[in-house]
């Protein structure tokens, strides 16, 4: 009974005491739910098609794991297009960014890591307006009239609290992440030449997102064992060796 009670106490300790170290790279699609209502209001009024609030992106990242701490960085981006045939203009709306990420592994098992963390970086929106289905002029014509494309952007500092669920299987696995990107903060719409736009669409300051990634990398885990009531650790590659018994000299008859 005493041994059973001790085992029940030690199981949670052993589970959370596991240590994972190594590195991994990830890549895959991401989905952001963006409130494009202000942009769609202007697009609709000008005769453009509306864009979807489900904004698909693609990205990747790289991470280092040591002492239950996961640090690294990631980037992502995606584009939607809208056209106005009456104006013969195409509108491209981009959303993306990049950030430094840090987190702490709160659950560490052989095939499951759960890591809350935060991302710090920059990101935002870019809108391109350009002629649609028009013949591109020669260089001489372009020199006399270069104003064919207008680009405005809203970018700045972002905070991105998030949760990662990592499922390592050998040197590959799955990495599922989700969070809420706060930003861009204190940003204004500006042209590519840094001129400020007097009035632009009011974008939401927060965007929920989720991503599903393939991961590849190498992991090393510490095994745990109890000896006389104490928890000890050893690496995966180490093996327990029983001390060799000294052979007693045989008596000669």
Secondary structure as UniProt FT lines:
FT   HELIX           2..17
FT   STRAND          20..33
FT   HELIX           37..46
FT   STRAND          54..66
FT   TURN            67..68
FT   STRAND          69..84
FT   TURN            85..88
FT   STRAND          89..109
FT   TURN            110..111
FT   STRAND          112..131
FT   HELIX           139..144
FT   TURN            147..148
FT   STRAND          149..169
FT   TURN            170..171
FT   STRAND          172..185
FT   STRAND          190..191
FT   TURN            192..193
FT   STRAND          206..227
FT   TURN            228..229
FT   STRAND          230..235
FT   TURN            236..237
//
